[in-house]
Amino acid sequence: MVKELGLKNSVFNNFLSEIRDSEVQNDSMRFRRNLERMGEIFAYEISKTLKTEEREVVTPLGTAKMQLITEKPVLATILRAGLPLHQGLLNYFDNADNAFVSAYRKYDTADEFHINLDYLSSPSIKDRVLIISDPMLATGGSMLASLKGLLEKGNPKKIHVVSLLATEEGIETIERHFSLRKVTIWTGKIDDELTAKSYIVPGLGDAGDLAYGLKED
């Protein structure tokens, strides 16, 4: 199941437009803040899918019956680009447990690479709701490697994949490997093209560099 938030007119598209805009991208603090705000919107939408139960809340004038979320999700992200998006999700799921994965492209040639996963910190995700975020779902390789690593920590009852931009190839990669699991992919926009180096077009560039500065390869 794929949920593309950018198909509906909302303030979400204003934030998505700004993180794509090469002029606005010069302000790294605004770039990070927009990622965070979009994470908050994703969190709100995902919250509608979580289990609730009715509870009474005592007010100064009586009691009110409210439907409250009872599930405590595990929020995972892929370092480093995913950190602002993760923070947005955490702002809303503020009692969540957290997991962090270091997965990155290791280039073998100018155009060929493999995914290197060299660090993972996570609580048990057995029978939990897992929400994993990364700004870009291009080939799906990093997300796939990260999910396989996290599944060593248990079998979640539901997986939500959150990305700002995705491609059909990336979506198909996740769906192909997790066809028997309950996976929902949440994205802002599905872009049409991948370059020879597997960058999304029109995309937005390197989210990690835009958020935190250039790195040495």
Secondary structure as GFF3:
##gff-version 3
##sequence-region A 1 217
A	DSSP	beta_strand	2	4	.	.	.	ID=ss1
A	DSSP	three_ten_helix	5	7	.	.	.	ID=ss2
A	DSSP	alpha_helix	11	20	.	.	.	ID=ss3
A	DSSP	three_ten_helix	24	26	.	.	.	ID=ss4
A	DSSP	alpha_helix	28	47	.	.	.	ID=ss5
A	DSSP	beta_strand	52	59	.	.	.	ID=ss6
A	DSSP	beta_strand	62	69	.	.	.	ID=ss7
A	DSSP	beta_strand	74	79	.	.	.	ID=ss8
A	DSSP	alpha_helix	83	92	.	.	.	ID=ss9
A	DSSP	beta_strand	97	107	.	.	.	ID=ss10
A	DSSP	beta_strand	113	121	.	.	.	ID=ss11
A	DSSP	beta_strand	129	133	.	.	.	ID=ss12
A	DSSP	beta_strand	136	137	.	.	.	ID=ss13
A	DSSP	alpha_helix	141	150	.	.	.	ID=ss14
A	DSSP	three_ten_helix	151	153	.	.	.	ID=ss15
A	DSSP	beta_strand	158	167	.	.	.	ID=ss16
A	DSSP	alpha_helix	168	177	.	.	.	ID=ss17
A	DSSP	beta_strand	183	191	.	.	.	ID=ss18
A	DSSP	beta_strand	193	194	.	.	.	ID=ss19
A	DSSP	beta_strand	200	201	.	.	.	ID=ss20
A	DSSP	alpha_helix	207	212	.	.	.	ID=ss21
###
